[in-house]
Structure formats: C-alpha cells, structure tokens
Amino acid sequence: MDKIYKTIPMAVMAGLLAASVTSCYKEDPLTPDNDTPKYVIEDSEDPAQHYLYGFWQNTGVYVLSEYDDVDYLWNVNSISNYEITRIEPGVLGDAVEYLRNVLTEVYGNDFVKKYFPFKILLAGQISDFMSTAEDADDMVCGYGRSYLAIGRLRSDILSAMTETQTLENLGKINGILWGNFIYENNLITIPESFFTPSQEYYGANLYNVFDDEPVETMIKHAGMWFYAEPPDYYAMAPEEAGDVAGFVEMILTHTEEEMRAEMEGYDILLIKYNALIDAVKDACGVDLQALGNANVAKFGSLVAGDGAGDDQTEEEGAE
C-alpha cells in the first residue's frame, strides 16, 4: 500500500507542473509543416476512378495507380527485392475491372476493412530480381508488410485475358493475401492442426524425402499443393506461409466437389482442408469454399476443358 500512496503525490505534482507550464506559454500547439495526407483518392465522373474513391470511402483501403518507390521498396526493416513499373495512361479502366474480379469484390467490405493491407498498388510490371521462379520478371502479384501489388496490368494482357486466366490469377493473388499478408501478420490464427501434418516437409527438397514418385504425387503426400522448382533435381516444398497460400489458391479456384476429387486418397490434405475451412469460418465468418464455388460458377472450371490449372509448379511471390 505504501507504494500506491507514494505515487499519487508524484502524479499530482506532475499535473500541476504541466498546468503551470501551459499557463506560462499560450502559443499554439505544434503542427506539421505539411498536414496534407500522403495519399488522396479523388472522386470523378470516370467510372474507374469513382469506384476507387467509393472503395476507399467504404473500406479505408487505398488503391493507387500513382505512388512513390518508397511505397514498396521500404519493407519495415528491410529493402524489397521488387522493381515495379506503374500502369500506362489509358489502362486504369481495364485494370480496375480486373481488380474487382480478382480481389476487391471477392469479399465484403467488413472483411476488407479488417484484413486487407493499407494499400493496393496497380502495376504494369513487377519483377523480383532475387527469385528463381519462372514468372519472376513479370509477376501476377507482389506483397509487403503494408501492401499488395497487382501486376501485369498492361493493355495487351488485359484485353486478351480469358476467364480461365482471370480465375487462375484470382487464386494466386488471394493465396498471397492469405498466406503472405493475413497469416504472416497474425491477423488470423491458423491452428496447429493445419501445420502439424506437414511439419517435417516444410522447405524440404521433395526428391530427398520421397522415392520414385511423380513430383505432383510427392507434394500431395506432403499435404501441400504447390512446390518451387529452381534448378533440376529440386522440388522445394513451401514454408508455412506458402502452405496457407497454396490451400487458399486451390480452394478459391475449385468447387467443393472438385476439391474432394483432388484430395481423394490423400487423407493429409483432407485433414488440413477441414482445419483451414473451420478456422477461417470461426475467425472471420468467411466460408472459403463457398467463395470457391461462386468463383467457379462465375468464371468456369479449371478442371474441365483443356485442363488448365493442372500444373502444380509455383513459387508464391516470395521476396
């Protein structure tokens, strides 16, 4: 009790001292020289710009076509490996329509407010000079601690974009959102029951773990979907963030029926699938599989037709 009573007079004295100092100096409080916000989303009669303005008003997320290099190069305590070019004039309309399809209208505003990054950068090209991935010079998506960058927003690509390509890119972008942003920033807790079955395989060369199997079978036996393939004789399983990203990519681009067919014979995949679906529902009320069902209904199946989406090779936009 002595300690409590001794602190009270000190607090009072501090308050009196502050009051006396304030009474002696009647100057205006200090303000920054320039209090203009760094980012400004203007409203416009242009439909694309008007959508970005409304999206910012409703969610607080900035979608930027003009930004500084520091917006993506400085990544808290490190420098990004990315080189990003801005979109060309005249591309904004098609870029925003694509963005709505693959990201901003996949979820409701309440989810966006809580789980999206502070800013989304629209990019003509994203290059990762430290990556060995096949698409490292022209990536679909990049990420940092406070942003996602949406790449390949060029008129020749957007004008030729098929629904199959749109759905594939939706999977990659949202996989990175969940694995490399939501999970890495601890915005949602993914239970150990998801990670434990694959713990011994994270970051492993699958050729050193499994004998005489096709690599597409190896990765499923490890309880994952995608692997990185740097040089020959390597098929690298992802770490935890890439595992989350791979599952979300698969779920959001397949119906429940398609997912169960893909997982047939691989109990490890089914266990992890159920753990992730349940955890996300409990944490934020989002049914990932319902989103996948809706996406396939909108864009068509990756399983049918020419077999698009069967390729299991990918590096999840790692920096």
C-alpha positions in Angstrom: 0.0 0.0 0.0 2.9 2.4 0.7 3.9 2.2 -2.9 0.4 3.3 -4.1 0.2 6.2 -1.8 3.7 7.5 -2.7 2.8 7.6 -6.4 -0.3 9.7 -6.0 1.5 12.9 -4.9 4.0 12.5 -7.8 1.2 12.3 -10.3 -0.4 15.4 -8.8 2.8 17.3 -8.9 3.4 16.3 -12.5 -0.1 17.5 -13.3 0.4 20.8 -11.6 3.8 21.3 -13.3 2.2 20.6 -16.7 -0.6 23.1 -15.9 1.9 25.8 -14.8 3.9 25.4 -17.9 0.8 25.5 -20.1 -0.3 28.7 -18.3 3.0 30.4 -18.9 3.1 29.6 -22.7 0.0 30.4 -24.7 1.5 29.5 -28.1 -0.5 27.4 -30.5 0.3 23.6 -30.4 3.0 22.4 -32.8 1.7 21.1 -36.1 3.5 19.6 -39.1 4.6 21.9 -41.8 2.5 19.9 -44.3 -0.6 18.2 -42.9 -1.8 17.1 -46.4 -2.4 13.3 -46.5 0.2 11.3 -48.4 -2.5 9.6 -50.5 -5.5 11.3 -52.0 -8.3 9.4 -53.8 -10.2 11.9 -55.8 -13.8 11.3 -56.8 -14.5 11.6 -60.5 -17.1 11.0 -63.2 -14.7 8.5 -64.7 -16.2 5.1 -63.6 -12.9 3.5 -62.6 -11.8 6.5 -60.5 -15.2 6.8 -59.0 -15.1 3.1 -58.0 -11.7 3.6 -56.3 -13.0 6.6 -54.4 -16.0 4.6 -53.2 -13.9 1.6 -52.3 -11.6 3.9 -50.2 -14.6 5.6 -48.5 -16.2 2.3 -47.7 -13.1 0.3 -46.5 -10.2 2.8 -45.8 -8.0 0.9 -48.4 -6.1 2.9 -50.9 -5.9 1.6 -54.4 -3.1 3.6 -56.1 -2.0 3.9 -59.7 0.4 6.7 -58.8 2.8 6.1 -55.9 6.4 6.6 -54.8 9.2 3.9 -54.9 9.3 4.0 -51.1 5.7 2.7 -51.0 7.0 -0.8 -52.0 10.8 -0.7 -51.6 10.8 0.0 -47.8 9.5 -3.1 -46.0 9.7 -2.2 -42.3 13.2 -3.4 -41.5 14.4 -4.5 -45.0 14.5 -3.4 -48.6 12.2 -5.1 -51.1 13.6 -7.2 -53.9 10.9 -5.8 -56.3 11.1 -3.5 -59.2 7.7 -2.1 -60.0 6.6 -0.1 -63.0 3.4 2.0 -62.9 0.5 1.4 -65.2 0.4 3.3 -68.5 -2.2 6.0 -69.2 -5.4 4.7 -70.5 -5.2 1.3 -68.7 -6.9 2.3 -65.5 -10.4 1.3 -66.6 -9.5 -2.2 -67.6 -7.1 -2.5 -64.6 -9.9 -1.7 -62.1 -12.4 -4.0 -63.8 -9.8 -6.8 -63.4 -9.1 -5.8 -59.8 -12.8 -6.1 -59.0 -12.9 -9.6 -60.4 -9.8 -11.0 -58.7 -9.7 -9.2 -55.4 -11.8 -6.3 -54.2 -15.2 -7.8 -54.8 -14.3 -11.3 -53.7 -15.1 -10.3 -50.1 -17.5 -7.9 -48.3 -16.5 -4.5 -47.1 -16.3 -5.6 -43.4 -13.7 -8.2 -44.2 -11.7 -5.8 -46.4 -11.6 -3.2 -43.6 -10.1 -5.7 -41.1 -7.9 -8.0 -43.2 -6.8 -6.1 -46.3 -3.5 -4.2 -46.5 -3.4 -0.5 -46.1 -2.8 0.0 -49.8 -3.0 -1.9 -53.1 -0.6 -0.8 -55.9 -1.6 -1.1 -59.5 1.5 -2.2 -61.5 2.3 -2.6 -65.2 5.1 -5.0 -64.3 6.5 -6.5 -61.1 10.0 -8.1 -61.1 11.7 -9.9 -58.3 15.4 -9.9 -59.0 16.1 -12.4 -56.2 13.6 -15.0 -57.3 14.2 -18.1 -59.5 10.5 -18.5 -60.3 9.6 -18.7 -63.9 7.4 -15.6 -63.7 9.9 -13.6 -61.6 10.3 -11.0 -64.3 6.6 -10.4 -64.7 4.6 -11.4 -61.6 0.9 -11.5 -61.1 1.2 -10.3 -57.6 3.7 -9.0 -55.1 3.4 -8.1 -51.4 4.9 -6.3 -48.5 4.0 -5.7 -44.8 1.5 -2.9 -45.8 0.6 -3.5 -49.4 -0.3 -5.9 -52.2 0.9 -5.0 -55.7 -1.2 -6.3 -58.6 0.9 -6.9 -61.7 0.7 -7.5 -65.4 -1.8 -4.6 -65.8 -0.9 -3.8 -69.4 -3.4 -3.2 -72.2 -2.2 -6.1 -74.4 -2.5 -8.6 -71.5 -5.8 -7.2 -70.0 -7.5 -7.1 -73.4 -6.6 -10.8 -74.1 -7.4 -12.1 -70.6 -9.6 -15.2 -70.6 -11.9 -16.2 -67.8 -9.7 -19.2 -67.1 -6.7 -16.8 -66.7 -8.7 -14.5 -64.5 -9.6 -17.3 -62.2 -6.1 -18.6 -62.1 -4.8 -15.2 -61.2 -7.6 -14.7 -58.6 -6.2 -17.8 -56.9 -2.6 -16.6 -56.9 -3.5 -13.1 -55.7 -5.7 -14.3 -52.9 -3.3 -17.0 -51.9 -0.7 -14.4 -51.3 -3.2 -12.2 -49.5 -3.9 -15.0 -47.0 -0.5 -16.6 -46.7 1.9 -13.8 -47.1 -0.2 -11.0 -45.6 -3.0 -12.2 -43.3 -1.2 -15.2 -41.9 2.3 -13.6 -41.7 0.9 -10.5 -39.9 -1.0 -12.7 -37.4 -4.4 -11.2 -38.4 -6.0 -14.7 -38.2 -4.7 -17.6 -36.1 -4.4 -20.8 -38.2 -4.4 -23.8 -35.8 -1.5 -26.2 -35.3 -3.8 -29.0 -36.6 -3.3 -27.4 -40.1 0.5 -27.2 -39.9 1.5 -30.3 -37.9 0.7 -33.0 -40.6 3.2 -31.3 -42.9 5.8 -30.0 -40.4 8.6 -32.3 -41.4 8.3 -31.4 -45.1 8.4 -27.5 -44.9 11.2 -26.2 -47.0 12.4 -29.7 -47.9 13.5 -30.9 -51.3 10.8 -33.5 -52.1 13.3 -35.6 -54.1 15.2 -36.2 -50.8 12.0 -37.3 -49.0 10.0 -39.5 -51.3 11.2 -42.3 -53.6 10.4 -42.8 -57.2 7.2 -40.8 -57.4 6.0 -38.1 -59.7 6.6 -34.8 -58.0 2.9 -33.9 -58.3 2.2 -37.0 -56.1 5.0 -36.2 -53.7 3.6 -32.7 -52.9 0.2 -34.2 -52.1 1.7 -36.8 -49.9 3.4 -33.9 -48.0 -0.1 -32.4 -47.5 0.5 -29.4 -49.8 -0.4 -28.3 -53.3 2.4 -26.3 -54.9 6.2 -26.5 -55.0 9.0 -24.4 -56.2 11.3 -25.8 -58.9 14.5 -23.8 -59.0 17.2 -25.8 -61.0 17.0 -29.5 -62.0 16.8 -32.2 -59.3 15.0 -29.8 -56.9 11.3 -29.6 -56.0 11.1 -27.5 -52.9 8.1 -27.7 -50.6 7.0 -24.2 -49.3 7.3 -23.0 -45.8 4.1 -22.4 -43.6 3.0 -19.1 -45.4 3.3 -20.8 -48.8 1.3 -23.7 -47.5 -1.5 -21.5 -46.4 -1.3 -19.6 -49.7 -1.4 -22.8 -51.7 -4.5 -24.1 -50.0 -6.4 -20.8 -50.4 -5.4 -20.7 -54.1 -6.8 -24.2 -54.6 -10.0 -23.6 -52.6 -10.9 -20.3 -54.2 -10.5 -21.7 -57.7 -12.3 -25.1 -57.3 -15.7 -26.2 -56.2 -16.1 -28.4 -53.1 -16.7 -31.4 -55.4 -13.5 -30.6 -57.4 -11.5 -30.2 -54.2 -12.7 -33.6 -52.8 -11.8 -35.2 -56.1 -8.3 -33.7 -55.9 -7.9 -34.8 -52.3 -9.1 -38.4 -52.8 -6.5 -40.8 -51.5 -4.7 -38.2 -49.6 -6.1 -38.0 -46.0 -3.4 -35.5 -45.0 -4.9 -33.0 -47.5 -8.4 -33.6 -46.2 -7.4 -33.1 -42.6 -5.7 -29.8 -43.4 -8.5 -28.6 -45.7 -11.1 -29.1 -42.9 -8.8 -27.4 -40.3 -8.4 -24.3 -42.5 -12.0 -24.0 -43.6 -13.2 -24.3 -40.0 -10.6 -21.9 -38.6 -11.4 -19.2 -41.1 -15.1 -19.5 -40.5 -14.6 -19.2 -36.8 -12.2 -16.3 -37.0 -14.0 -14.0 -39.5 -17.1 -15.7 -40.7 -15.8 -16.3 -44.2 -16.5 -19.6 -45.9 -13.6 -20.1 -48.3 -15.2 -23.0 -50.1 -18.4 -21.0 -50.7 -16.2 -18.4 -52.3 -14.5 -21.1 -54.5 -17.9 -22.4 -55.5 -19.0 -18.9 -56.5 -15.8 -18.1 -58.4 -16.0 -21.3 -60.5 -19.7 -20.5 -61.2 -18.6 -17.1 -62.5 -15.5 -17.9 -64.5 -15.8 -21.6 -65.3 -14.0 -24.6 -64.1 -10.2 -25.0 -64.3 -10.6 -28.8 -64.2 -12.8 -29.1 -67.3 -11.9 -28.5 -70.9 -8.2 -28.0 -71.7 -7.0 -29.0 -68.2 -5.9 -25.5 -67.2 -4.8 -25.4 -63.6 -3.3 -28.9 -63.5 0.2 -27.5 -63.3 1.4 -27.9 -59.7 4.5 -25.7 -60.1 4.6 -22.3 -58.4 6.7 -20.0 -56.2 4.3 -17.9 -54.2 5.7 -14.5 -55.0 8.3 -14.8 -52.3 10.6 -11.9 -51.7 
